[in-house]
């Protein structure tokens, strides 16, 4: 029993690493890779901790010192795996389980049609009405950005800011003052879609942004952070 603890922990760690590597290499979908990582690390970690504790109890009194050492090793690895998951999830634990954020809840920017961006085909790109009240309460700081420049200049600056953040622009209509982009995370390669709209606003321009995740119900705050980073790059 004690000898099984470190083996189980190492198998769990291997599964978690395979999830990360598989998603990064494109062998697994982002969600499948994330689930393999979280499931392997958390469930495997818990299982190895339980097995290790049983092994430690069975080796009491110096009956199996080598087994006790192996059980302690399995316990340490298992707790480490659990800690990795908890630390990874902690920053997003306080965010609501939604995945579509915008600075204009009254008139959310619309994404281009799927004839322009084929990735949108078969997906509901309309803004969820049930998210409006949640966004208003959870993200009161996300408001339109006003720039004291002409709309065409603001549009150019917005495009430049998007490119500086590593976004891939997939559609652009300068005449309407809108463009769509995609942003991919570094580790699991989750792809989020972004649309930016520039309109005249007095003597300047008003910029609204909408950021929508392709996977999962919740975004762990990623879309709001993306909008904040974009506005920071524009200021």
SVG drawing of the C-alpha trace seen along z (x, -y; Angstrom):
<svg xmlns="http://www.w3.org/2000/svg" viewBox="-32 -69 45 73">
<polyline fill="none" stroke="black" stroke-width="0.4" points="0.0,0.0 2.7,-2.5 4.7,-1.8 1.7,-2.5 1.4,-6.1 4.3,-7.7 3.5,-5.6 -0.1,-6.9 1.1,-10.4 3.6,-10.3 0.9,-8.8 -1.4,-11.7 1.4,-14.2 2.1,-12.6 -1.6,-12.8 -1.7,-16.5 1.4,-17.2 0.0,-15.3 -3.0,-17.5 -0.9,-20.7 1.4,-19.4 -1.5,-17.9 -3.4,-21.2 -0.3,-23.3 0.8,-21.0 -2.8,-20.9 -3.2,-17.2 -6.1,-17.9 -8.7,-20.6 -8.1,-23.3 -11.0,-22.1 -9.8,-18.5 -6.3,-19.5 -7.5,-21.6 -9.8,-18.8 -6.9,-16.3 -4.7,-18.7 -7.2,-19.6 -8.6,-16.1 -5.2,-14.4 -3.7,-16.8 -6.7,-17.2 -8.3,-13.7 -5.0,-11.9 -3.5,-14.1 -6.4,-13.3 -6.2,-9.6 -2.5,-9.5 -2.9,-11.4 -5.4,-8.9 -3.3,-6.0 -0.2,-7.6 -2.0,-8.2 -3.2,-4.6 0.4,-3.5 1.7,-5.7 -0.8,-4.2 0.1,-0.7 3.8,-1.4 3.5,-2.8 5.9,-1.5 8.8,-1.1 7.4,2.0 8.1,0.8 10.5,-2.1 11.0,-1.9 7.3,-1.8 6.8,-4.8 9.4,-6.8 7.6,-5.9 4.2,-6.9 5.6,-10.2 7.0,-10.8 3.6,-10.0 1.9,-12.3 4.3,-15.2 3.7,-14.8 -0.1,-14.4 -0.3,-17.5 1.8,-19.4 -0.5,-18.4 -3.6,-19.6 -1.8,-22.9 -1.0,-23.5 -4.7,-23.2 -5.8,-25.4 -3.2,-28.1 -4.2,-28.0 -7.9,-28.3 -7.7,-30.9 -7.3,-34.1 -10.6,-33.4 -12.6,-32.0 -14.2,-35.3 -15.5,-35.9 -19.0,-35.1 -19.5,-32.0 -20.0,-34.0 -17.9,-34.1 -19.1,-37.1 -18.2,-40.7 -18.9,-44.0 -18.5,-47.7 -21.9,-48.5 -24.7,-46.5 -27.5,-48.5 -26.2,-48.0 -23.4,-45.3 -21.1,-45.4 -22.0,-42.7 -19.6,-40.3 -19.2,-40.0 -21.2,-37.4 -20.0,-33.9 -19.5,-34.5 -16.8,-37.0 -15.4,-34.9 -16.0,-31.2 -15.1,-30.4 -18.4,-31.9 -20.5,-29.4 -22.8,-27.3 -22.3,-29.4 -24.7,-31.8 -22.8,-35.1 -25.7,-37.2 -25.2,-38.7 -26.8,-36.7 -29.5,-38.8 -29.0,-37.0 -25.5,-38.3 -26.4,-42.0 -27.3,-42.3 -24.3,-40.1 -21.8,-42.2 -23.2,-45.4 -22.8,-44.2 -19.5,-42.3 -17.6,-44.7 -18.8,-48.3 -15.5,-49.7 -16.0,-48.3 -17.3,-51.3 -16.8,-52.8 -13.5,-54.6 -13.6,-58.2 -10.6,-59.5 -10.1,-63.1 -9.3,-62.3 -11.3,-61.8 -13.0,-58.5 -10.7,-57.4 -7.6,-58.2 -9.2,-56.3 -9.8,-53.3 -6.2,-53.2 -5.0,-53.5 -7.4,-50.7 -6.0,-48.4 -2.5,-49.2 -3.3,-48.4 -4.9,-45.1 -1.8,-44.1 0.5,-45.2 -1.4,-42.8 -0.9,-39.9 -4.4,-39.7 -5.0,-38.4 -7.4,-40.7 -9.8,-38.5 -12.2,-41.2 -12.0,-44.9 -14.4,-47.5 -12.9,-51.0 -16.0,-52.7 -18.2,-51.3 -15.5,-51.6 -15.5,-48.0 -13.0,-45.1 -13.0,-41.6 -10.0,-39.7 -9.0,-36.5 -6.8,-36.1 -5.2,-32.8 -3.9,-31.9 -0.3,-30.7 -0.6,-27.4 -3.9,-25.6 -4.4,-27.7 -8.0,-28.7 -9.3,-31.1 -11.4,-34.1 -13.2,-36.3 -13.1,-40.1 -15.0,-42.8 -14.2,-46.5 -16.5,-49.3 -15.5,-53.0 -18.2,-55.7 -18.2,-59.5 -18.6,-60.9 -18.8,-64.7 -15.5,-66.1 -13.8,-62.7 -14.5,-59.0 -16.1,-56.4 -14.7,-52.9 -16.6,-49.8 -15.3,-46.3 -16.8,-42.9 -14.8,-39.8 -16.3,-36.3 -14.8,-32.9 -15.3,-29.9 -15.0,-27.3 -16.6,-26.9 -19.3,-28.6 -17.0,-30.7 -13.9,-32.6 -12.2,-33.1 -12.2,-36.8 -10.1,-36.6 -12.4,-38.6 -12.6,-41.5 -8.9,-41.5 -8.5,-41.5 -10.7,-44.6 -8.8,-46.4 -5.5,-45.6 -6.8,-46.8 -8.0,-50.1 -4.7,-50.5 -2.8,-50.1 -5.0,-52.8 -4.6,-55.4"/>
</svg>
